[in-house]
Amino acid sequence: MSEKLELKTLRENNPRDFLASLGILRLLDLIWPELEPRLSWEGATPVISTNVILPQDWSAQVTDALQKLNLDPLSPLRHGDGKIIKVESETYRRALKMACAFRESSNSRLKNLPALLYASYSSQLTEEKTNFILPTKFSFSNGQSGKCLLLDIFQLIAFLKPDEVANSLAGKQNSVDAKSLRWHPAEYRAAAYRSHDPGGNIKGDYLADYPAFNILAFIGLTFYPSVPWGKTGATLGFSRPSKAWIFRWPVWSAPVSTELVPLLLHCPDLMAHDGSSRSARGITRAWQSERFNADKSLYFSPSSPAV
């Protein structure tokens, strides 16, 4: 018997929410491949379709699998000091080999996840004058302003509650003050719209959000590998028509499997301004958001239709 899981609280025009939609698809496919999960949009709502009904405690099982992976003594999701992606190339490659070995030896249902993430963390290309790898274009909190992407994810997963993923997606969970990855456009607020110094640490300045969505968005990075690009590194899904990096993503109406999703995400026409064959590929809409720098930090701008 088939089933549809509506991701009611995720917005198609929010880059963080789009990544979260991909993340839940990836997790369900890794843990229950027999469900054959597929992703589509009905109206503005992302939907996961499965061939078999999800286990009643699917959210708790997802949480348990993530937390066990998170606490593994080999730390397969992290490398170096376990805080930031950007490390010396030897450290990164050693961690990548460990992730591949983990895939071959582990009994975890998420044993393939670390290797998939390492393909997205970096292309292994190093900076021109140093031996440090170039991190993914999604690494907004990679040490800027004291924020560390890998450490933040480790802590978010550690505090995840069994039903939090399902309840957040269904709109049954309250938003809370928590660590963020700056992938939600609402996270940027100019100083003029704050009641105090934006560099301060006053409780009321935080943005209430759903930690589970940031975890899912992090898993969604597995669909966006990083690649060499000239003398630097790039991340698929991003283009640079001018000085700014632009992230573009599609929305489609026909249920698409994990194996076929990359064909839509990495479609060359999607990155072009005149994506003429999008409709032929089943893409109903496309969005874009600019990655910009403010307050010595990186953010996503509010999205607009990609034309």
Sequence and secondary structure as in RCSB ss.txt:
>XXXX:A:sequence
MSEKLELKTLRENNPRDFLASLGILRLLDLIWPELEPRLSWEGATPVISTNVILPQDWSAQVTDALQKLNLDPLS
PLRHGDGKIIKVESETYRRALKMACAFRESSNSRLKNLPALLYASYSSQLTEEKTNFILPTKFSFSNGQSGKCLL
LDIFQLIAFLKPDEVANSLAGKQNSVDAKSLRWHPAEYRAAAYRSHDPGGNIKGDYLADYPAFNILAFIGLTFYP
SVPWGKTGATLGFSRPSKAWIFRWPVWSAPVSTELVPLLLHCPDLMAHDGSSRSARGITRAWQSERFNADKSLYF
SPSSPAV
>XXXX:A:secstr
  EEEE TT  TT HHHHHHHHHHHHHHHHH GGG  EEEEETTEEEEEESS   TTHHHHHHHHHHHHHT TT 
TT  TTSS S  BHHHHHHHHHHHHHHHHH   TTTTHHHHHHHHHEEEEE TTSSBEEE TT TTSSGGG  HH
HHHHHHHHT  TTHHHHHHHT S  EE    S SGGG   GGGSSS TTS  GGGS EE HHHHHHHHHHGGGS 
EEEETTEEEETTEE SSSSEEEEEEEESS EETTTHHHHHT HHHHSTT TTTGGGTEEEEEEEEEEEETTEEEE
   EE  
